[in-house]
Amino acid sequence: MRKVKLFIAMSVDGYIADKNGGVAFLQGHEDCLENESTYSEFIKNIDTVLLGWNTYNQIITELSPDNWVYDNLLTYVFTHREQQDSDKIIFASDNLEELIKKLKGVEGKDIWICGGADLVQQAISSDVIDEYLISIIPTILGNGIKLFSQNDAEHKLKLINTITNNGIVELNYIRR
């Protein structure tokens, strides 16, 4: 069965973006070192990515305006804005929990919740995340967009792996 995975990075103090929504801090402590991460292995087992409008908009306007970085994945962008779907990008206003249930019922690889914070919060509240892969970036931002906000309930996790490289600590949890 397909799994829903959160693969995301945050500062040491829990922010996924600075106060202006910027993500320039997402690097290790040595700029000149090639950053080996688990992303290349992670993405091999993914065929569907879910993201919110702000994350999508940041990718197409700032991070990668010339090409869609998830071209080989089916992408669902959660928004209430009227947008035209394409072969690979579907603009969804569906209930996240219902869409995930539908996607898990279809043959395929795993499903990646990419961001942003509102979508992640909905996924946590709905308890649909099977695996949490969180990279801790060696930066304290002080403020910005928090990954975790107040939850309605406690969610217990089990640590299954850690990796460190270039000051970045990657934590891998599953639900208990």
VONU-204168 format. One record per residue: residue number from 1; residue in one letter; x, y, z of N, C-alpha, C in turn. Coordinates in steps of 0.2 Angstrom, whole numbers, plus 5000, padded with zeros to 4 digits. Layout:
BEGIN
ZAZA   pos   code     nx     ny     nz    cax    cay    caz     cx     cy     cz
ZAZA   NUM      A      X      Y      Z      X      Y      Z      X      Y      Z
...
//
This chain:
BEGIN
ZAZA   pos   code     nx     ny     nz    cax    cay    caz     cx     cy     cz
ZAZA     1      M   5004   4994   5000   5000   5000   5000   5004   5006   5000
ZAZA     2      R   5002   5011   4997   5006   5018   4996   5006   5021   5003
ZAZA     3      K   5011   5024   5004   5012   5028   5010   5012   5036   5009
ZAZA     4      V   5010   5039   5014   5010   5047   5014   5016   5049   5018
ZAZA     5      K   5021   5053   5014   5027   5055   5018   5028   5062   5018
ZAZA     6      L   5029   5065   5023   5031   5072   5024   5039   5072   5023
ZAZA     7      F   5041   5076   5018   5049   5076   5017   5050   5084   5017
ZAZA     8      I   5053   5087   5022   5053   5094   5023   5059   5096   5027
ZAZA     9      A   5061   5102   5027   5067   5105   5031   5065   5111   5035
ZAZA    10      M   5068   5111   5041   5066   5117   5045   5072   5119   5049
ZAZA    11      S   5072   5125   5051   5078   5128   5055   5078   5125   5062
ZAZA    12      V   5083   5126   5065   5083   5123   5072   5078   5125   5077
ZAZA    13      D   5075   5131   5076   5070   5133   5080   5063   5132   5076
ZAZA    14      G   5062   5128   5071   5056   5125   5069   5053   5129   5063
ZAZA    15      Y   5056   5133   5060   5053   5137   5054   5055   5134   5047
ZAZA    16      I   5050   5134   5043   5052   5131   5036   5053   5137   5031
ZAZA    17      A   5052   5143   5033   5053   5149   5029   5054   5155   5034
ZAZA    18      D   5058   5160   5031   5059   5166   5035   5053   5170   5036
ZAZA    19      K   5053   5176   5039   5047   5180   5040   5044   5182   5033
ZAZA    20      N   5048   5183   5028   5046   5185   5021   5044   5179   5017
ZAZA    21      G   5045   5173   5019   5043   5167   5015   5049   5164   5012
ZAZA    22      G   5055   5167   5013   5061   5165   5010   5064   5158   5012
ZAZA    23      V   5067   5155   5008   5070   5148   5010   5078   5148   5009
ZAZA    24      A   5081   5154   5008   5088   5154   5007   5093   5151   5012
ZAZA    25      F   5090   5150   5018   5094   5147   5024   5094   5139   5023
ZAZA    26      L   5091   5136   5018   5091   5129   5017   5097   5126   5015
ZAZA    27      Q   5102   5126   5019   5109   5123   5017   5113   5122   5023
ZAZA    28      G   5118   5118   5022   5122   5116   5028   5127   5121   5030
ZAZA    29      H   5131   5120   5034   5136   5125   5037   5142   5126   5032
ZAZA    30      E   5143   5122   5027   5149   5123   5022   5146   5124   5015
ZAZA    31      D   5146   5130   5013   5143   5131   5006   5146   5128   5001
ZAZA    32      C   5153   5127   5002   5157   5124   4996   5156   5116   4996
ZAZA    33      L   5154   5113   5001   5153   5106   5001   5147   5104   4997
ZAZA    34      E   5147   5099   4993   5142   5096   4990   5137   5093   4995
ZAZA    35      N   5131   5095   4995   5126   5093   5000   5123   5086   4999
ZAZA    36      E   5126   5081   5002   5123   5074   5000   5117   5074   5005
ZAZA    37      S   5111   5072   5002   5105   5072   5006   5102   5065   5004
ZAZA    38      T   5096   5064   5007   5092   5058   5005   5087   5059   5000
ZAZA    39      Y   5087   5065   4998   5082   5067   4993   5082   5062   4987
ZAZA    40      S   5088   5061   4984   5088   5057   4978   5086   5050   4979
ZAZA    41      E   5087   5047   4985   5084   5041   4986   5077   5041   4987
ZAZA    42      F   5075   5046   4991   5068   5047   4993   5063   5048   4987
ZAZA    43      I   5065   5052   4982   5061   5054   4976   5060   5048   4972
ZAZA    44      K   5064   5043   4972   5064   5037   4968   5057   5033   4969
ZAZA    45      N   5055   5034   4976   5049   5030   4978   5043   5034   4978
ZAZA    46      I   5043   5040   4975   5037   5045   4975   5035   5045   4968
ZAZA    47      D   5028   5046   4967   5025   5047   4960   5020   5053   4961
ZAZA    48      T   5018   5055   4967   5013   5060   4968   5016   5065   4973
ZAZA    49      V   5015   5071   4972   5017   5077   4976   5011   5081   4978
ZAZA    50      L   5010   5083   4984   5005   5087   4986   5008   5094   4989
ZAZA    51      L   5005   5099   4987   5008   5106   4990   5003   5111   4990
ZAZA    52      G   5004   5116   4994   4999   5121   4994   5001   5127   4989
ZAZA    53      W   4996   5131   4988   4997   5137   4983   5003   5141   4985
ZAZA    54      N   5005   5143   4991   5010   5147   4992   5017   5143   4990
ZAZA    55      T   5017   5137   4991   5023   5133   4990   5024   5133   4982
ZAZA    56      Y   5018   5131   4979   5018   5131   4971   5020   5137   4968
ZAZA    57      N   5017   5143   4971   5019   5149   4968   5026   5151   4969
ZAZA    58      Q   5029   5150   4975   5036   5151   4976   5040   5147   4971
ZAZA    59      I   5038   5141   4970   5042   5137   4965   5042   5140   4958
ZAZA    60      I   5036   5142   4955   5036   5144   4949   5038   5151   4948
ZAZA    61      T   5038   5155   4953   5040   5162   4952   5047   5164   4954
ZAZA    62      E   5050   5160   4959   5056   5162   4962   5061   5156   4962
ZAZA    63      L   5059   5150   4964   5064   5145   4964   5066   5142   4958
ZAZA    64      S   5061   5141   4954   5062   5137   4947   5057   5140   4942
ZAZA    65      P   5058   5146   4940   5053   5149   4936   5053   5146   4928
ZAZA    66      D   5058   5143   4926   5059   5141   4919   5057   5134   4918
ZAZA    67      N   5057   5130   4923   5055   5123   4922   5052   5120   4929
ZAZA    68      W   5047   5116   4928   5043   5113   4933   5047   5108   4936
ZAZA    69      V   5050   5108   4942   5054   5104   4945   5052   5097   4947
ZAZA    70      Y   5045   5096   4947   5042   5090   4948   5039   5087   4942
ZAZA    71      D   5042   5088   4936   5039   5086   4930   5037   5079   4929
ZAZA    72      N   5041   5075   4933   5040   5067   4932   5035   5065   4938
ZAZA    73      L   5032   5069   4941   5027   5067   4947   5020   5070   4945
ZAZA    74      L   5015   5067   4947   5009   5070   4947   5008   5075   4953
ZAZA    75      T   5006   5081   4952   5006   5086   4957   4999   5088   4958
ZAZA    76      Y   4997   5088   4964   4991   5091   4967   4993   5098   4970
ZAZA    77      V   4990   5103   4968   4991   5110   4972   4984   5112   4975
ZAZA    78      F   4984   5112   4981   4978   5114   4985   4977   5122   4985
ZAZA    79      T   4972   5124   4982   4970   5131   4982   4962   5131   4980
ZAZA    80      H   4960   5137   4982   4953   5139   4980   4953   5144   4974
ZAZA    81      R   4959   5145   4971   4959   5149   4965   4957   5145   4959
ZAZA    82      E   4954   5148   4955   4952   5145   4948   4959   5145   4944
ZAZA    83      Q   4961   5139   4943   4967   5138   4938   4965   5132   4933
ZAZA    84      Q   4969   5132   4928   4968   5127   4923   4973   5121   4924
ZAZA    85      D   4970   5115   4925   4974   5109   4926   4978   5108   4920
ZAZA    86      S   4984   5104   4921   4987   5101   4915   4988   5094   4916
ZAZA    87      D   4992   5091   4912   4993   5083   4912   4996   5081   4919
ZAZA    88      K   5000   5086   4921   5004   5084   4927   5003   5088   4933
ZAZA    89      I   4999   5093   4933   4997   5098   4938   4989   5098   4939
ZAZA    90      I   4987   5096   4945   4980   5097   4946   4979   5101   4952
ZAZA    91      F   4974   5106   4951   4973   5111   4956   4967   5109   4960
ZAZA    92      A   4968   5107   4966   4963   5104   4970   4960   5108   4975
ZAZA    93      S   4953   5108   4976   4951   5112   4982   4947   5106   4987
ZAZA    94      D   4949   5100   4985   4946   5094   4989   4948   5094   4996
ZAZA    95      N   4945   5090   5000   4947   5089   5007   4953   5085   5006
ZAZA    96      L   4958   5087   5010   4965   5083   5009   4964   5076   5011
ZAZA    97      E   4961   5075   5017   4960   5068   5019   4956   5063   5014
ZAZA    98      E   4951   5066   5011   4947   5062   5006   4952   5061   5000
ZAZA    99      L   4956   5066   4998   4960   5065   4992   4965   5059   4993
ZAZA   100      I   4968   5060   4999   4973   5055   5001   4970   5048   5002
ZAZA   101      K   4964   5047   5004   4961   5041   5004   4960   5038   4997
ZAZA   102      K   4958   5042   4993   4957   5041   4986   4964   5038   4983
ZAZA   103      L   4969   5042   4984   4975   5041   4981   4978   5035   4984
ZAZA   104      K   4977   5033   4990   4980   5027   4993   4976   5021   4990
ZAZA   105      G   4970   5022   4988   4967   5016   4985   4969   5015   4978
ZAZA   106      V   4973   5019   4975   4975   5018   4968   4982   5015   4968
ZAZA   107      E   4984   5010   4963   4991   5008   4963   4996   5013   4961
ZAZA   108      G   5001   5013   4965   5006   5018   4963   5012   5018   4969
ZAZA   109      K   5016   5023   4968   5022   5024   4972   5019   5028   4978
ZAZA   110      D   5024   5030   4983   5022   5034   4988   5020   5041   4987
ZAZA   111      I   5016   5044   4991   5014   5051   4991   5018   5056   4995
ZAZA   112      W   5020   5061   4992   5024   5066   4996   5020   5072   4998
ZAZA   113      I   5020   5074   5004   5017   5081   5006   5023   5085   5006
ZAZA   114      C   5024   5090   5002   5030   5094   5001   5029   5100   5005
ZAZA   115      G   5024   5103   5006   5023   5109   5010   5017   5113   5007
ZAZA   116      G   5015   5118   5010   5018   5122   5015   5015   5120   5022
ZAZA   117      A   5016   5125   5026   5014   5124   5033   5006   5123   5034
ZAZA   118      D   5002   5126   5030   4995   5125   5031   4993   5118   5029
ZAZA   119      L   4996   5116   5023   4994   5109   5021   4997   5104   5026
ZAZA   120      V   5003   5105   5028   5006   5100   5033   5002   5100   5039
ZAZA   121      Q   4999   5106   5042   4995   5106   5048   4989   5102   5047
ZAZA   122      Q   4986   5103   5041   4980   5099   5039   4981   5091   5039
ZAZA   123      A   4987   5089   5036   4989   5082   5036   4990   5079   5043
ZAZA   124      I   4993   5083   5047   4994   5081   5054   4988   5081   5058
ZAZA   125      S   4983   5086   5057   4977   5086   5061   4973   5080   5058
ZAZA   126      S   4973   5078   5052   4969   5072   5049   4973   5066   5051
ZAZA   127      D   4979   5066   5053   4983   5060   5055   4984   5055   5049
ZAZA   128      V   4985   5058   5043   4986   5055   5037   4994   5053   5035
ZAZA   129      I   4998   5056   5039   5005   5055   5037   5008   5049   5040
ZAZA   130      D   5011   5045   5036   5013   5038   5038   5021   5039   5040
ZAZA   131      E   5024   5043   5037   5031   5044   5039   5033   5051   5038
ZAZA   132      Y   5037   5053   5043   5040   5060   5044   5047   5060   5042
ZAZA   133      L   5050   5064   5037   5057   5064   5036   5058   5072   5036
ZAZA   134      I   5061   5074   5042   5062   5081   5043   5070   5082   5044
ZAZA   135      S   5072   5087   5040   5079   5089   5040   5080   5095   5044
ZAZA   136      I   5084   5095   5049   5085   5101   5053   5091   5105   5051
ZAZA   137      I   5090   5111   5048   5095   5115   5045   5099   5119   5051
ZAZA   138      P   5106   5119   5051   5109   5123   5056   5109   5130   5056
ZAZA   139      T   5103   5133   5057   5101   5140   5057   5096   5141   5062
ZAZA   140      I   5096   5146   5066   5091   5149   5070   5088   5155   5067
ZAZA   141      L   5082   5155   5065   5079   5161   5061   5076   5166   5066
ZAZA   142      G   5073   5164   5071   5070   5168   5076   5063   5169   5075
ZAZA   143      N   5061   5170   5069   5054   5170   5067   5053   5168   5060
ZAZA   144      G   5047   5168   5058   5045   5165   5051   5039   5161   5051
ZAZA   145      I   5039   5156   5046   5033   5152   5046   5035   5145   5049
ZAZA   146      K   5031   5144   5054   5032   5138   5059   5030   5132   5055
ZAZA   147      L   5034   5126   5056   5032   5120   5053   5026   5117   5057
ZAZA   148      F   5026   5117   5063   5021   5114   5068   5018   5120   5072
ZAZA   149      S   5011   5120   5071   5008   5125   5075   5004   5121   5080
ZAZA   150      Q   4999   5124   5083   4995   5120   5088   4991   5115   5085
ZAZA   151      N   4991   5109   5088   4988   5103   5086   4982   5102   5090
ZAZA   152      D   4977   5098   5087   4971   5096   5091   4972   5091   5096
ZAZA   153      A   4977   5087   5094   4979   5080   5098   4986   5079   5098
ZAZA   154      E   4988   5075   5102   4995   5073   5102   4996   5067   5097
ZAZA   155      H   5002   5067   5094   5004   5063   5089   5010   5059   5090
ZAZA   156      K   5010   5053   5092   5017   5050   5095   5020   5047   5089
ZAZA   157      L   5027   5048   5089   5031   5046   5083   5036   5041   5086
ZAZA   158      K   5039   5037   5081   5044   5032   5083   5050   5034   5078
ZAZA   159      L   5056   5036   5081   5062   5037   5077   5065   5031   5074
ZAZA   160      I   5065   5031   5067   5068   5025   5064   5075   5026   5061
ZAZA   161      N   5077   5032   5060   5084   5033   5057   5086   5040   5058
ZAZA   162      T   5092   5042   5059   5095   5048   5058   5101   5048   5054
ZAZA   163      I   5102   5054   5050   5108   5055   5046   5110   5062   5047
ZAZA   164      T   5117   5062   5048   5120   5069   5048   5125   5070   5043
ZAZA   165      N   5125   5076   5040   5129   5078   5034   5129   5086   5034
ZAZA   166      N   5135   5088   5034   5136   5096   5033   5132   5100   5038
ZAZA   167      G   5132   5097   5044   5128   5101   5049   5120   5100   5049
ZAZA   168      I   5118   5096   5044   5111   5095   5043   5109   5088   5047
ZAZA   169      V   5104   5088   5051   5102   5082   5054   5095   5080   5051
ZAZA   170      E   5095   5074   5048   5089   5071   5045   5086   5066   5050
ZAZA   171      L   5080   5068   5052   5076   5063   5056   5071   5060   5052
ZAZA   172      N   5070   5053   5054   5065   5049   5050   5061   5046   5055
ZAZA   173      Y   5054   5048   5056   5050   5045   5060   5044   5041   5057
ZAZA   174      I   5041   5037   5060   5034   5034   5058   5030   5035   5064
ZAZA   175      R   5023   5034   5062   5018   5035   5068   5019   5029   5072
ZAZA   176      R   5017   5030   5079   5017   5024   5083   5010   5022   5084
//
